[in-house]
Each structure stands twice: as structure tokens, then as C-alpha cells.
Amino acid sequence: MCAHNPPCPTAEAPDREAARLCAHRPEQGWSLLCNGVFLFEDTGELLPDGRIVPPLRSLDLARAAA
């Protein structure tokens, strides 16, 4: 799917958010990456196969740091 050189990370890769933007709609709160991942402003993700990655919450991050 990606035509960049070097290719962007796949949707299954742990660094999938590093793929380049294909579309950016800040007024609607989402961006589409070239690997087919939709990123939402709340940090949630929708993967091309329909799986949902829930948003990270600041409370979750605080618990992880403790």
C-alpha cells in the first residue's frame, strides 16, 4: 500500500503511527496514514482490518509510570 522509500511501517507494526499522513482533517478530529490507520485526536486508532485501539488516557499513563 505504501509507495514511500523507505516504506512506512505497516498497520501491524508497533510504530504504525510513524507512517506518513495521507489525509488530515483536524476540524473532524482524525488523520489517515498511508498504512490505512485512522488516528483520532483522542489518540484512539482504527486499523484497516476493523480493530479498534482505544485512546490513551492521561490517568492510564500516570498509572503506567507509577
Backbone torsions as a table, in degrees:
resi	resn	phi	psi	omega
1	MET	NA	-37.2	-177.3
2	CYS	-85.8	131.9	178.3
3	ALA	-105.5	6.5	-179.2
4	HIS	-76.0	154.7	177.8
5	ASN	-127.9	114.8	-2.5
6	PRO	-69.1	157.0	-177.5
7	PRO	-65.2	149.2	177.1
8	CYS	-71.5	158.8	176.5
9	PRO	-61.1	146.9	178.1
10	THR	-72.9	169.3	178.5
11	ALA	-66.1	-21.1	179.9
12	GLU	-89.1	-12.6	-176.3
13	ALA	-73.1	147.7	178.7
14	PRO	-62.5	-25.3	179.7
15	ASP	-102.1	31.9	-175.4
16	ARG	-56.5	-26.9	-179.6
17	GLU	-70.0	-10.1	179.8
18	ALA	-82.7	-3.5	177.8
19	ALA	-66.0	156.4	-178.4
20	ARG	-75.0	152.6	177.9
21	LEU	-72.6	137.0	171.3
22	CYS	-104.3	-36.4	179.1
23	ALA	-146.5	143.9	-178.9
24	HIS	-137.4	118.8	-179.4
25	ARG	-125.8	74.7	-177.3
26	PRO	-60.8	-30.6	179.0
27	GLU	-67.5	-21.7	177.3
28	GLN	-104.2	-8.8	174.6
29	GLY	84.1	26.5	178.8
30	TRP	-145.7	162.1	174.2
31	SER	-139.8	147.5	175.9
32	LEU	-110.3	126.9	177.6
33	LEU	-93.0	160.6	-176.5
34	CYS	-67.4	-14.6	176.9
35	ASN	-89.9	6.5	176.2
36	GLY	90.5	3.1	-180.0
37	VAL	-85.3	131.5	170.7
38	PHE	-93.6	126.9	174.8
39	LEU	-105.1	136.7	178.7
40	PHE	-111.1	154.5	-175.0
41	GLU	-62.4	-20.5	177.3
42	ASP	-85.7	9.1	179.5
43	THR	78.2	4.6	172.8
44	GLY	-73.4	162.8	-179.3
45	GLU	-138.5	150.7	170.7
46	LEU	-120.8	118.2	-178.0
47	LEU	-86.2	157.6	-176.2
48	PRO	-58.0	-27.2	-179.5
49	ASP	-86.3	4.9	177.2
50	GLY	95.9	-7.1	177.9
51	ARG	-68.5	148.2	179.4
52	ILE	-110.3	132.6	172.8
53	VAL	-105.1	113.7	-176.5
54	PRO	-64.3	154.6	179.3
55	PRO	-65.6	149.4	172.8
56	LEU	-81.0	135.2	178.9
57	ARG	-109.0	147.4	-178.8
58	SER	-60.7	-32.6	177.5
59	LEU	-65.6	-40.0	177.1
60	ASP	-61.8	-41.0	179.8
61	LEU	-66.3	-38.9	178.8
62	ALA	-65.5	-39.7	178.1
63	ARG	-66.2	-39.0	-179.3
64	ALA	-65.9	-33.5	-179.1
65	ALA	-76.4	-22.2	-177.1
66	ALA	-77.4	NA	NA
